[in-house]
Amino acid sequence: MRSNERYRVGIDIGGTFTDLVVVDVEGRTMRAEKTLTTPEDLWEGIATGLGRAKVLLDQSEIAHGTTVVAEPEFVRIWFAPLSAV
């Protein structure tokens, strides 16, 4: 942890929603935000959530995950055979 770090932020970008969970490392306060995923610019959905949570990037540790790329491939592999039924 850096000396100026105030927040830990977990971000999950899904096909429909971008979810953020914020922990204030000083007070252990948690906050959750949900925004629409913006496929044309994923940063837009992240920035909206960070703004709503009033999080400063230069005082944050960020962890990020996404299923945006995996979901279409998952659907093609597992559900395409069902559409032939």
C-alpha positions in Angstrom: 0.0 0.0 0.0 1.3 3.4 -0.9 1.4 6.1 1.7 -1.2 8.3 -0.1 -3.5 5.4 -0.9 -7.0 6.0 0.5 -9.1 3.6 -1.6 -9.1 0.1 -2.9 -11.4 -0.3 -5.9 -12.6 -3.6 -7.5 -14.0 -3.2 -11.0 -15.8 -5.9 -13.0 -16.8 -5.0 -16.6 -19.6 -7.3 -17.8 -21.5 -7.3 -21.0 -24.3 -5.1 -19.6 -23.0 -3.6 -16.4 -19.8 -2.3 -14.9 -19.7 -2.9 -11.2 -17.4 -1.1 -8.8 -16.8 -1.8 -5.1 -14.9 0.8 -3.1 -13.3 0.3 0.3 -11.9 3.4 2.1 -8.8 1.9 3.8 -9.0 4.5 6.6 -12.5 3.9 7.7 -13.2 0.5 6.0 -16.3 2.1 4.4 -17.7 0.2 1.5 -19.6 1.6 -1.4 -20.9 -0.1 -4.5 -21.7 1.5 -7.9 -23.3 -0.1 -11.0 -23.1 1.7 -14.4 -23.9 0.6 -17.9 -21.0 -1.0 -19.8 -20.0 1.1 -22.8 -18.5 -1.4 -25.3 -17.2 1.4 -27.6 -15.2 2.9 -24.8 -14.9 0.7 -21.6 -13.2 3.6 -19.7 -16.5 5.6 -19.9 -18.4 3.2 -17.7 -15.5 3.0 -15.3 -15.1 6.7 -15.1 -18.8 7.2 -14.4 -18.7 4.7 -11.5 -15.5 6.3 -10.1 -17.1 9.7 -10.3 -20.3 8.6 -8.5 -18.2 7.0 -5.8 -16.0 10.2 -5.6 -12.8 8.2 -5.9 -9.5 9.8 -6.8 -7.3 7.6 -9.0 -4.0 9.0 -7.7 -5.1 7.8 -4.2 -6.4 4.4 -5.3 -5.3 0.8 -5.8 -7.4 -0.7 -8.6 -8.2 -4.4 -9.3 -10.0 -5.1 -12.6 -11.6 -8.1 -14.2 -13.8 -8.4 -17.3 -15.9 -11.0 -19.1 -16.6 -8.7 -22.1 -14.3 -10.8 -24.4 -15.1 -14.2 -22.9 -18.9 -13.9 -23.0 -19.4 -14.0 -26.8 -17.0 -16.9 -27.1 -18.8 -18.8 -24.3 -22.2 -18.2 -25.9 -20.9 -19.4 -29.3 -19.3 -22.6 -27.9 -22.0 -23.7 -25.4 -25.3 -22.4 -26.8 -24.9 -22.5 -30.5 -25.6 -26.2 -30.6 -28.9 -25.6 -28.8 -30.0 -23.2 -31.5 -29.9 -26.0 -34.0 -32.5 -28.0 -32.0 
